[in-house]
């Protein structure tokens, strides 16, 4: 699957309607972003069941701010509508493949349980 551009209008639908979504936050002037783009594109071709999305932080400043993107490139991964990974900096292909493998192996029932526990603690402290 080739990469898809995400905007604030398409983000929610993309995350809600796909099991795994990987988002690359980038900008046209960013050297490391340009170096990472062919790696990201090549890996996207190997995983038809994953949405590989790109957010141009220059055009989608509101979206970048909403995710508190401070440096680019930044990768975020959502599985079952839960953000499970966020890391700034470009990854070599092998590291990206490793992260994808770990994403697939996650026990999402356990993740949902941990998220619920964290939310409960936050509410108690509020």
Buried (B, 14 or more C-beta within 10 A) or exposed (E): EEBBEBEBEEBEEBBEEBBBBBBBBBBEEBEBBBEBBEBBBEBBEEBEEBBBBBBBBEBBEEBBEEBEBEEBBBBBBBBBBBBBBBEEEBBEBEEBBEBBEEBEEBEEEEBEEEEEEEEEEEEEEE
